[in-house]
Amino acid sequence: MTVSAATQAESALPAEARFEPGADGVLSVRLGGAWRLGAARPAPVEVVRALDAHPTRRIVLDASAVASWDTSLLTWVASVAQIARAREIAVDRSGLPPGIDRLIQLSEAVPERAVREPAATPPWLAQVGIAASDLWKDTLELLAFLGRIVPALGRLVTFRAPHRPGDFQLLMQDAGVQALPIVTLVSVIVGLILAFVGAVQLRLFGADLYVANLVGIAMVREMGAMVVGIVMAGRTGAAFAAQLGTMKVTEEIDALTTFGISAVDFLVVPRIVALVVMMPFLVLYAIVLGIAGGAIVGVGMLDVSAELYVDQTFSAIKLADLWGGLFRGSVYGVLIAIIGCLRGMQCGSNAAAVGEATTSAVVTTLVLIVVADGVIAVLFNLLGI
C-alpha cells in the first residue's frame, strides 16, 4: 500500500475516543480517526460516563492518532473542557494539535456574554411614578437649555456671538423658501377640505355663500398656523435634531467646545432665530393659499362668483384674527426650534441615537403644539380676541 493510499484509509476511519483510566486519578482520552462535520463522532456524554465510573482528578487528551479534523473536534474538546470545569477537573491539552489548542485559548480569552433576562414589568403605580420622574427630568433639562439660550440671544443681539452671517442666511432659506412647496400643497388641500365639508352642511340650509366665512376664519385663526406648525415640526424640527445629533456623534460639537466656541451660540441660536423669523411669513402664505383652496370649491362647485367670495371672506376676517394667527405661528416656531435643537444636543454617541433623537423631537413638538394651541385659545377667549 502506498503512502497516499494509507493516508486515505486512515482518513476513512470513523472518529473514536478511548478512555483509559490510569494511576493517581488520571483519565487518558485517546482520540483517533477522522473528525469531520456530518460524520459520526463520540458524544460528550461518554466522557460523563467515564468520569462517573472512575474517580478522576485530571484528564489527558491525546490526538496523535487523529488522521484529519475540522471544527467538529474543536467543539468536542470544548465540551469536554466544560464538563471538566464543572467538576473542577484539570484538563491537559498538550496532546492536541497546535491549531486546536490556540483556538480554544482564544475562545477562553473572551468571556461569554451573560444572557440578560427581560426585566419584569413594574406595577402600574410604579409605571406612573417612572413616567412622572421622566417628565420632571425632561422639564428640568428644558429649563436648563432655556437658561443657556437666553444669554446666547443677548450675545447675538450685541454682536458678541461667534456666528457667521452666511450660515444664518442659509438657515433662513432652508426654513423658509425651501419649505414653500410642502406648505403650498398642504395648505391648498386643507382649504379644499374645509370648503367641501362646509359646503355639504351649509347647502342643507341654502347658505352656500358662508363657505367663504368658514374657510377664511378657520384658516386665519387656527388652521394656517396649525398646518405650518405640523409641517415644520416634521420637516425643520426633525432636520435640526438630525443635524445636531449627527454633529454630536461625529464629535464636531466637542471640537467646537475644545476651541472655546459655545455650541449654543454657534449652532442653536441661529437655528432658533431663523425659524422664528420665517414662521409668520409661512403662516401668512398658508392662510392665503388655504383661502384660495376654499375658493376653488366655492367658485367651482357652489357657483359663487370670485368677487363675492373675496368680499365675503374679507368681511368675515378681522385684523385681530390675523394677528392671532401670526402669533400662534411664532409660538409654534419657538417650540419647534427649541425642542429640535434640544433633542439634537441630547443625542447619544451612535447612529441609532440620531434616529431616536429625531423621532423624539417630532413627537414632543407635536404634543407641545397641541397643548400650546389649547392654552392660546383659552387666553384669547379670556381676552375677547
Secondary structure, DSSP 8 states (H G I E B T S, - for coil): --HHHHHHHHHTS--EEEEEE-GGGEEEEEEEEEE-TTS----THHHHHHHHHS--SEEEEEEEEEEEE-HHHHHHHHHHHHHHHHTT-EEEEEES-HHHHHHHHHHHHS-------------HHHHHHHHHHHHHHHHHHHHHHHHHHHHHHHHHHTT-S---HHHHHHHHHHHTGGGHHHHHHHHHHHHHHHHHHHHHHHGGGT-GGGHHHHHHHHIIIIIHHHHHHHHHIIIIIHHHHHHHHHHHHTTHHHHHHHTT--HIIIIIHHHHHHHHHHHHHHHHHHHHHHHHHHHHHHHHTS---HHHHHHHHHHH--HHHHHHHHHHHHHHHHHHHHHHHHHHHT--SSHHHHHHHHHHHHHHHHHHHHHHHHHHHHHHHHHT-
